[in-house]
Amino acid sequence: MPQPSDRLSRIRDLLTEAFDPVELEITDDSHKHAGHAGAAPGGETHYSVRITSAAFEGLSRVQTQRTIMMVLQSEFDSGLHALALNAKAA
């Protein structure tokens, strides 16, 4: 199955597959960071994610964030610079 070409779709697919969230909201905030470190002319560098999933049950906030970051490592490796997370257990 080919990967979607836009980062937001790839993030959505990766998080959905890994965590089967009951809530998932992803916002591209790149325009707010134009000219800042890590910002790219084409955007797709800074995102906010709100996710609620039973997969986070029993995990600390740090464990939850690390788990999400690991799932998105390929995106960080390919230009994702910053991710603001709001994650909670369902």
URQUIRA-V204772 format. One line per field, one symbol per residue. phi: phi as a letter, one per 20 degrees, with the letter a starting at -180 (. if undefined). psi: psi as a letter, one per 40 degrees, with the letter a starting at -180 (. if undefined). Layout:
BEGIN
phi: ???
psi: ???
END
This chain:
BEGIN
phi: .fffedfgfffgffffffclfebbcccedgffdgnegnfdgemldccdcdccbffegnefgffffffffffegffffdpfdbcedccbff
psi: hiiieiddddddddddddefiehhhhhheddeeheiheiideafdhihhhhhideeheiidddddddddddedddddeehdihhhghii.
END
